[in-house]
Amino acid sequence: MDAFLNIDRAAYRFPWIERFLASKALELVKDGRILHRNLRREFLTEVELMRKVRESGIADLSQIQAAYMEGDGTISVIKRGS
């Protein structure tokens, strides 16, 4: 656990370390359509994705402009018109 704390401290002090270590967000849904290749890349099922979408208060994919798997493993959902 101490190793992660040291990495976090270094990344805070030296932003280039964070840019080097941080993963980019991966788009999972675009304009209401699931990007299945990206789901497979993250070992995420459609059922798991839909659970996260519902947790965001969205019932239907057509309401989504985009959804991303963030570098920390969370899923961010952007509604249409937001």
N, C-alpha and C positions, 0 to 999 in steps of 0.2 A: 504494500500500500504506500510506503514511503517513496518508492520510485515514481509512482504516479503524481504524488504531491510535488516532488522535485521537478518533474516535467512541466506541471502546471505553473510552478513558480518561474521556471525558465521561459516558458511561453509568454507569461505576463510581462516579464522584463524585456524579452527580445521578441517582438512581434513576428519577425521572420521565421522563428521556430514554429510558432503556431500555424503560419501559412504553409510551412513544410509538412507538418504533422496532421493538420486538419483535413478531413475528407470533404469533398464538395457534395452539395446536396444533389440527389439523384431524382429526376422527375419520374413519378409513378403514374400520374394521371395528367392528361393534357386535353383540354377542351371536352371534358366529360368522357374521355376514352381511356381505358386502362392500357398502359404500356407494358405488355406481358413480358417482353424481353428484360426490362428493368426489374420487374417483380422477381423473375427467376434469378437474376444477378444478385439480389438481396435475400434469396431464399425465403420469400414472402408469398403466402398464398392469397388468392383473391378474397377468401373468407376473412383472413386477418386484416387485409386492407379495408374491407367493407366495415369491419368492426371499428376500426380507427376513424373511418369517415363518419359513422353514426355517432361516435363519441364526440365528434366535432359539431354535432347538431345538424348534420346533413343526411337526408334520407335517400337521395337519388344522385347518381353520378352526373346527371345532366346539370346539376346545380354547381358543379365544380369547374373552375377555370383551370386549376392545377393543384397537384398534391406532390409533395417531395419527401423523400427519406433524407433526413438531416444527418450530418456527420456523427451526431451522438445517438442515432438510432430512433429518434422521435419522428413522427410523421406530421408535417405541416400541410394544412388544407387551405386553399384560397378559393372562396366562393366567387361565382360570376358576379360581376358588377361591384366587386370590392376594390 
